[in-house]
């Protein structure tokens, strides 16, 4: 981290009042040093990352960060705010703000900075020193580790060595050690710690250190993952327990040595996403919690798992094979929510196949015409100088990629339910769905059946000698046989009949029925802007492309058109009436033009997050108009993605563009009307100053409104 931060990148008197202003102030320092080439472009990338998930952490810390094409080298800037700035942390504003910038594609550098910083932020000496640093040079040295290395014991076996210069920062030692704290050389062997030195030479249980292995993970795989790991390790040192942690971060993870896992007495899972290769930890007492519990109460988790081990509770074996969603969800989460997560797991893995296969098919049609689907196999007939041969190559490769849609959907629904053991029966069931023409609906059913079958098998009590071969032999064998039987002979044929009826219905869509369906799909696409309902509508449209007909091609056109409307509408609104939006929103509006034109509905998320009660209804209205008009104009689309870039492949392209433009105008007009009504009687400077508050959202609510006129 030595080259990533200098004194010029430190602001100990950060005067910003909002997270956008804080990011701009720190980013300007990066621009001055030549590490950021385009300030506005970089800030747009920071805002897009912030819209995905707040970057505020407990303890008064904010870590805005992103990868950006406008960054020339990995850079870290630090600001200290006297008032505090809201970064979305549950415990309130942040006074320590770290802006992390990494070049596009520099994943390892980006994650290395974040993970190292996140671990150090768990050290109270480090954060206290930053809050009291007298000058920028000292703060930069602390962050680089040049002065913070001494009070930061990262070793796992010597918790008492670093207690020399900073006794106040180490009061968390056990109560038994407190009376002896004034005689460091003599107290440890004389107190209750004779077991520790003897642990390496005494394998007997009476003298052996209690060993815990832990896994930490979070949705982004960055900050919370490593903060939980550090918290557990520190708590283990203080409790005289050996804790070895496997952080499963975004850049992958280094698996614990099997010998370490085998020697462990208990397991702690602190995670918000499924633990990868969870079966490695089977057969041990287990505590399974969310990642924030690992950060906030690590000592309690260690005490809890030790209690389970002392009582001989091996109930953790079942959880080692339970559904990842069971463990990753919130307490009390219903099966409806879990079902949605399972289905979204399958859809999220299917989408890359959709994009790659669908666009290759579209390119094949564009180059070779719609008769290219009758071309012979390029493996047997390919002429290098003939453009139709190249078109056939693209079409056939895309067709093969598209043929994986249903198996991948089924396989990863099962994976979401039962982890890796669900993959084999899921893929087998999805392939059977294709074989019997059960299509998209068959894939959904196959995935759920496969996941449920594996979960049922995992709950069976099996002899210890068989546990090792369960995941790789028994579960795939038995579950595939059961899924095959059910799909071929029980549920497959009725689903195939339902799929045929649905296909015939789509083929016969016309008039009012088609328009109503277009309106409904448009509303779904714009309700959650890339969320579950949006994905359901999109998956419905893509499923129809597996066996395309006139009706399914109309559905695909309506879905893509409606999905383009929200970001395009926000871009238009910020252009027409920019004073109704904050500076950051106006910057996001520039990017929204490209995102909307590319059919990336998520481009409207920053606007919806800031003002959901005005933006979402406006977007839904425009999406409904566009979907209905697309159906009315009988527009068709053979490509599942691409936005305006596949306009040449659209049936009735001019009317299609009119439908999109009309819906965009409706949404933009409504959002301007609603925001304008909010501003009635209030000076325009409020919007220019960056306030988005009036009870809906924003950077401080009424307090922000009170401060803005003074700032102006």
FENFEN-V584389 format. One record per residue. N is the residue number from 1. RES is the residue in one small letter. PHI is phi in whole degrees, 0 to 359 (NA if undefined). PSI is psi in whole degrees, 0 to 359 (* if undefined). BURIAL is I if it has 16 or more other C-alpha atoms within 10 Angstrom, else O. Layout:
BEGIN
n res phi psi burial
N RES PHI PSI BURIAL
N RES PHI PSI BURIAL
END
This chain:
BEGIN
n res phi psi burial
1 x NA 1 I
2 x 297 324 O
3 x 269 354 O
4 x 274 336 I
5 x 220 135 I
6 x 232 176 I
7 x 299 331 O
8 x 292 344 O
9 x 259 16 I
10 x 242 133 I
11 x 232 103 I
12 x 277 355 I
13 x 231 57 O
14 x 293 118 I
15 x 266 358 I
16 x 296 150 I
17 x 249 347 I
18 x 235 161 I
19 x 293 328 I
20 x 295 316 I
21 x 293 323 I
22 x 296 315 I
23 x 297 319 I
24 x 296 315 I
25 x 299 315 I
26 x 288 323 I
27 x 294 327 I
28 x 299 327 I
29 x 293 322 I
30 x 295 321 I
31 x 297 317 I
32 x 301 324 O
33 x 273 1 O
34 x 78 16 O
35 x 268 343 I
36 x 237 128 I
37 x 267 336 I
38 x 220 105 I
39 x 299 309 O
40 x 295 319 I
41 x 296 319 I
42 x 295 316 I
43 x 295 327 I
44 x 296 322 I
45 x 292 321 I
46 x 297 316 I
47 x 295 322 I
48 x 296 320 I
49 x 293 320 I
50 x 295 328 I
51 x 291 334 I
52 x 290 317 O
53 x 195 134 O
54 x 303 145 O
55 x 255 13 I
56 x 280 142 I
57 x 238 155 I
58 x 301 150 I
59 x 95 15 I
60 x 76 41 I
61 x 234 137 I
62 x 235 132 I
63 x 232 69 I
64 x 296 139 I
65 x 200 160 I
66 x 190 164 I
67 x 260 138 I
68 x 211 144 I
69 x 290 348 I
70 x 266 11 I
71 x 251 130 I
72 x 269 334 I
73 x 204 152 I
74 x 304 130 I
75 x 218 145 I
76 x 231 126 I
77 x 243 148 I
78 x 232 136 I
79 x 229 145 I
80 x 240 122 I
81 x 253 131 I
82 x 286 323 I
83 x 275 332 O
84 x 93 146 I
85 x 230 135 I
86 x 282 114 I
87 x 247 17 I
88 x 87 12 I
89 x 284 145 I
90 x 298 330 O
91 x 267 8 O
92 x 116 192 I
93 x 296 161 I
94 x 255 139 I
95 x 253 346 I
96 x 249 115 I
97 x 240 126 I
98 x 243 118 I
99 x 259 118 I
100 x 248 127 I
101 x 237 129 I
102 x 230 145 I
103 x 298 151 I
104 x 301 132 I
105 x 90 348 O
106 x 272 60 O
107 x 300 314 O
108 x 297 316 O
109 x 296 315 I
110 x 302 310 I
111 x 287 328 I
112 x 297 316 O
113 x 299 311 I
114 x 297 314 I
115 x 293 319 I
116 x 295 316 O
117 x 294 317 I
118 x 300 319 I
119 x 297 317 I
120 x 289 334 I
121 x 292 345 I
122 x 280 352 I
123 x 269 114 I
124 x 297 328 O
125 x 301 319 I
126 x 295 309 I
127 x 292 323 I
128 x 296 318 O
129 x 297 322 I
130 x 293 323 I
131 x 289 340 I
132 x 248 3 O
133 x 302 134 I
134 x 275 334 O
135 x 214 167 O
136 x 295 324 I
137 x 297 316 O
138 x 295 319 I
139 x 296 317 I
140 x 297 321 I
141 x 296 319 I
142 x 299 314 I
143 x 293 324 I
144 x 290 346 I
145 x 92 6 I
146 x 287 332 O
147 x 244 345 I
148 x 269 355 I
149 x 293 326 O
150 x 293 315 O
151 x 275 18 I
152 x 243 78 I
153 x 287 108 I
154 x 264 350 O
155 x 291 160 O
156 x 258 352 O
157 x 242 354 O
158 x 233 72 O
159 x 291 343 I
160 x 260 348 O
161 x 298 316 O
162 x 280 13 O
163 x 278 8 I
164 x 290 297 O
165 x 277 340 O
166 x 235 65 O
167 x 302 322 O
168 x 298 335 O
169 x 275 357 O
170 x 243 33 I
171 x 283 1 O
172 x 272 8 O
173 x 293 165 I
174 x 294 158 O
175 x 297 326 O
176 x 295 334 O
177 x 273 342 O
178 x 303 312 O
179 x 297 333 O
180 x 266 6 O
181 x 295 336 I
182 x 276 355 O
183 x 233 70 O
184 x 304 319 O
185 x 292 325 O
186 x 260 332 O
187 x 296 315 I
188 x 303 312 I
189 x 290 338 O
190 x 274 338 O
191 x 273 215 O
192 x 271 27 O
193 x 246 21 O
194 x 296 339 O
195 x 292 326 O
196 x 298 308 I
197 x 297 331 O
198 x 278 349 O
199 x 305 317 I
200 x 293 333 O
201 x 260 353 O
202 x 237 101 O
203 x 286 348 O
204 x 296 151 O
205 x 300 327 O
206 x 296 328 O
207 x 249 8 I
208 x 266 139 I
209 x 293 137 I
210 x 291 131 I
211 x 246 134 I
212 x 233 137 I
213 x 250 145 I
214 x 223 154 I
215 x 232 133 I
216 x 237 143 I
217 x 197 152 I
218 x 218 169 I
219 x 304 320 I
220 x 271 343 O
221 x 69 29 I
222 x 233 266 I
223 x 296 299 I
224 x 298 326 I
225 x 304 311 I
226 x 277 333 I
227 x 293 320 I
228 x 295 320 I
229 x 300 314 I
230 x 295 319 I
231 x 297 318 I
232 x 294 320 I
233 x 295 317 I
234 x 295 317 I
235 x 296 324 I
236 x 296 318 I
237 x 300 316 I
238 x 292 331 I
239 x 267 1 I
240 x 71 30 I
241 x 244 142 I
242 x 273 116 I
243 x 242 124 I
244 x 242 125 I
245 x 247 141 I
246 x 248 95 I
247 x 286 123 I
248 x 261 85 I
249 x 268 182 I
250 x 294 331 I
251 x 273 14 O
252 x 100 191 O
253 x 205 152 O
254 x 265 116 O
255 x 294 140 O
256 x 297 146 I
257 x 301 129 O
258 x 307 328 O
259 x 293 325 O
260 x 293 318 O
261 x 295 317 I
262 x 297 325 O
263 x 277 351 O
264 x 288 147 I
265 x 270 340 I
266 x 199 169 I
267 x 227 140 I
268 x 238 126 I
269 x 251 117 I
270 x 241 97 I
271 x 208 151 I
272 x 244 358 I
273 x 229 162 I
274 x 304 138 I
275 x 287 127 I
276 x 281 138 O
277 x 55 49 O
278 x 293 336 I
279 x 296 343 I
280 x 299 336 O
281 x 258 11 I
282 x 295 150 I
283 x 89 13 I
284 x 232 154 I
285 x 303 135 I
286 x 225 139 I
287 x 246 128 I
288 x 236 111 I
289 x 221 175 I
290 x 285 163 I
291 x 295 328 I
292 x 292 332 I
293 x 295 325 I
294 x 295 330 I
295 x 278 316 I
296 x 273 330 O
297 x 218 57 O
298 x 296 323 I
299 x 297 321 I
300 x 296 320 O
301 x 295 319 I
302 x 296 316 I
303 x 297 321 O
304 x 296 315 I
305 x 287 330 I
306 x 294 320 I
307 x 298 319 O
308 x 298 318 I
309 x 295 319 I
310 x 295 326 O
311 x 275 356 O
312 x 74 26 O
313 x 280 113 O
314 x 251 26 I
315 x 295 345 O
316 x 296 343 I
317 x 301 317 I
318 x 296 319 I
319 x 292 338 I
320 x 293 339 I
321 x 246 6 I
322 x 283 172 I
323 x 299 134 I
324 x 303 325 I
325 x 291 325 I
326 x 304 318 I
327 x 273 332 I
328 x 274 343 I
329 x 280 173 I
330 x 284 152 O
331 x 302 137 O
332 x 78 11 O
333 x 294 133 O
334 x 281 168 O
335 x 289 336 O
336 x 298 317 O
337 x 294 319 O
338 x 296 319 I
339 x 299 318 I
340 x 300 318 O
341 x 295 320 I
342 x 298 314 I
343 x 295 319 I
344 x 293 331 I
345 x 299 314 I
346 x 295 317 I
347 x 295 320 I
348 x 296 325 I
349 x 282 335 I
350 x 284 328 I
351 x 303 317 I
352 x 300 324 O
353 x 294 322 I
354 x 298 311 I
355 x 296 312 I
356 x 293 307 I
357 x 295 315 I
358 x 295 318 I
359 x 289 325 I
360 x 295 319 I
361 x 298 316 I
362 x 298 318 I
363 x 296 322 I
364 x 299 316 I
365 x 297 318 I
366 x 296 323 I
367 x 275 320 I
368 x 251 357 I
369 x 85 170 O
370 x 286 352 O
371 x 273 1 O
372 x 295 340 I
373 x 290 350 I
374 x 259 4 O
375 x 292 148 I
376 x 292 166 O
377 x 300 134 O
378 x 289 344 I
379 x 291 335 O
380 x 254 335 O
381 x 216 108 O
382 x 214 123 I
383 x 249 118 O
384 x 299 328 O
385 x 265 3 O
386 x 258 121 O
387 x 295 333 O
388 x 291 331 I
389 x 293 320 I
390 x 292 322 I
391 x 297 318 I
392 x 296 322 I
393 x 299 311 I
394 x 299 316 I
395 x 297 316 I
396 x 287 323 I
397 x 295 316 I
398 x 298 321 I
399 x 297 320 I
400 x 294 318 O
401 x 299 320 I
402 x 294 331 I
403 x 292 347 I
404 x 273 354 I
405 x 304 306 I
406 x 291 314 I
407 x 301 319 I
408 x 293 318 I
409 x 303 309 I
410 x 294 317 I
411 x 299 318 I
412 x 272 345 I
413 x 294 314 I
414 x 297 323 I
415 x 296 318 I
416 x 298 332 I
417 x 274 318 I
418 x 230 13 I
419 x 65 202 I
420 x 304 322 I
421 x 301 340 I
422 x 280 347 I
423 x 296 312 I
424 x 298 304 I
425 x 296 330 I
426 x 295 313 I
427 x 294 320 I
428 x 298 313 I
429 x 297 321 I
430 x 295 321 I
431 x 294 322 I
432 x 295 321 I
433 x 302 321 I
434 x 293 318 I
435 x 299 320 O
436 x 263 12 I
437 x 62 35 I
438 x 274 347 I
439 x 59 213 I
440 x 299 315 I
441 x 297 322 I
442 x 297 322 I
443 x 297 318 I
444 x 301 312 I
445 x 296 317 I
446 x 298 318 I
447 x 297 316 I
448 x 294 320 I
449 x 295 316 I
450 x 297 313 I
451 x 297 316 I
452 x 296 321 I
453 x 297 314 I
454 x 296 318 I
455 x 299 322 I
456 x 293 317 O
457 x 296 321 I
458 x 296 337 I
459 x 274 356 O
460 x 285 144 O
461 x 281 127 O
462 x 234 151 O
463 x 300 149 O
464 x 305 320 O
465 x 297 337 O
466 x 272 348 O
467 x 299 325 O
468 x 294 329 O
469 x 260 358 O
470 x 301 309 I
471 x 292 331 I
472 x 257 343 O
473 x 235 298 O
474 x 293 308 I
475 x 297 312 I
476 x 300 320 I
477 x 295 305 O
478 x 292 315 O
479 x 293 322 I
480 x 295 321 I
481 x 296 317 O
482 x 293 314 I
483 x 297 318 I
484 x 300 315 I
485 x 299 312 O
486 x 293 319 I
487 x 288 319 I
488 x 285 319 O
489 x 247 345 O
490 x 243 293 O
491 x 261 342 I
492 x 297 313 I
493 x 294 316 I
494 x 300 322 O
495 x 293 321 I
496 x 299 321 I
497 x 295 319 O
498 x 296 319 I
499 x 297 319 I
500 x 295 319 O
501 x 296 320 O
502 x 295 318 O
503 x 297 317 I
504 x 296 323 O
505 x 296 316 O
506 x 297 321 I
507 x 297 327 I
508 x 267 6 O
509 x 296 133 I
510 x 197 163 O
511 x 60 222 O
512 x 297 321 O
513 x 300 316 O
514 x 296 318 I
515 x 295 318 I
516 x 298 317 I
517 x 298 319 I
518 x 299 319 I
519 x 297 315 I
520 x 297 314 I
521 x 297 322 I
522 x 297 319 I
523 x 297 318 I
524 x 295 319 I
525 x 295 331 I
526 x 254 357 I
527 x 291 311 I
528 x 239 11 I
529 x 53 57 I
530 x 101 0 I
531 x 276 197 O
532 x 302 315 I
533 x 294 320 I
534 x 302 316 I
535 x 291 327 I
536 x 297 313 I
537 x 298 318 I
538 x 293 317 I
539 x 296 323 I
540 x 300 316 I
541 x 292 316 I
542 x 294 323 I
543 x 302 327 I
544 x 290 339 I
545 x 284 345 I
546 x 298 322 I
547 x 230 77 O
548 x 292 143 I
549 x 217 180 I
550 x 302 319 I
551 x 293 315 I
552 x 293 328 I
553 x 290 326 I
554 x 294 319 I
555 x 298 316 I
556 x 298 319 I
557 x 296 316 I
558 x 296 319 I
559 x 294 315 I
560 x 293 319 I
561 x 299 313 I
562 x 295 322 I
563 x 292 339 I
564 x 280 340 I
565 x 294 310 I
566 x 304 308 I
567 x 295 322 I
568 x 297 321 I
569 x 294 318 I
570 x 294 323 I
571 x 296 316 I
572 x 295 317 I
573 x 296 318 I
574 x 292 335 I
575 x 281 317 O
576 x 285 315 O
577 x 230 65 O
578 x 300 332 I
579 x 293 346 I
580 x 277 355 I
581 x 238 156 I
582 x 287 166 I
583 x 301 318 I
584 x 297 319 I
585 x 295 323 I
586 x 294 324 I
587 x 293 318 I
588 x 296 329 I
589 x 298 325 I
590 x 297 316 I
591 x 291 331 I
592 x 295 333 I
593 x 303 312 I
594 x 289 318 I
595 x 297 316 I
596 x 295 317 I
597 x 296 337 I
598 x 266 6 I
599 x 62 49 I
600 x 244 90 I
601 x 299 331 I
602 x 299 348 I
603 x 299 342 I
604 x 268 358 I
605 x 299 316 I
606 x 303 324 I
607 x 288 318 I
608 x 293 324 I
609 x 294 325 I
610 x 281 331 I
611 x 208 66 I
612 x 297 325 O
613 x 289 343 O
614 x 254 321 I
615 x 286 313 I
616 x 295 312 I
617 x 300 323 I
618 x 296 316 I
619 x 296 319 I
620 x 295 321 I
621 x 297 313 I
622 x 295 321 I
623 x 296 321 I
624 x 295 318 I
625 x 297 314 I
626 x 295 315 I
627 x 299 316 I
628 x 295 318 I
629 x 293 321 I
630 x 300 318 I
631 x 292 319 I
632 x 299 320 I
633 x 278 357 I
634 x 57 42 I
635 x 285 146 I
636 x 231 157 I
637 x 211 129 I
638 x 263 346 I
639 x 261 138 I
640 x 276 358 I
641 x 202 171 I
642 x 124 339 I
643 x 61 222 I
644 x 293 345 I
645 x 285 349 O
646 x 246 19 I
647 x 306 322 I
648 x 299 342 O
649 x 266 4 I
650 x 265 137 I
651 x 285 132 I
652 x 59 57 I
653 x 298 323 I
654 x 295 315 O
655 x 294 328 I
656 x 297 315 I
657 x 296 324 I
658 x 297 319 O
659 x 299 315 I
660 x 295 315 I
661 x 297 320 I
662 x 296 311 I
663 x 298 322 I
664 x 297 317 I
665 x 296 319 I
666 x 298 311 I
667 x 297 314 I
668 x 297 317 I
669 x 299 318 I
670 x 293 316 I
671 x 292 324 I
672 x 294 317 I
673 x 299 314 O
674 x 292 318 O
675 x 290 324 I
676 x 296 321 O
677 x 297 324 O
678 x 295 325 O
679 x 276 354 O
680 x 304 128 O
681 x 83 1 O
682 x 244 143 O
683 x 295 144 O
684 x 299 335 O
685 x 298 337 O
686 x 300 313 I
687 x 295 318 I
688 x 297 329 I
689 x 283 349 I
690 x 105 12 I
691 x 281 134 I
692 x 237 23 I
693 x 258 143 I
694 x 189 34 I
695 x 101 348 O
696 x 273 311 O
697 x 193 197 I
698 x 119 186 I
699 x 260 59 I
700 x 126 1 I
701 x 59 225 O
702 x 298 327 O
703 x 299 321 O
704 x 297 318 I
705 x 299 324 I
706 x 290 330 O
707 x 274 331 O
708 x 302 311 I
709 x 303 326 O
710 x 295 318 O
711 x 296 324 O
712 x 292 * O
END
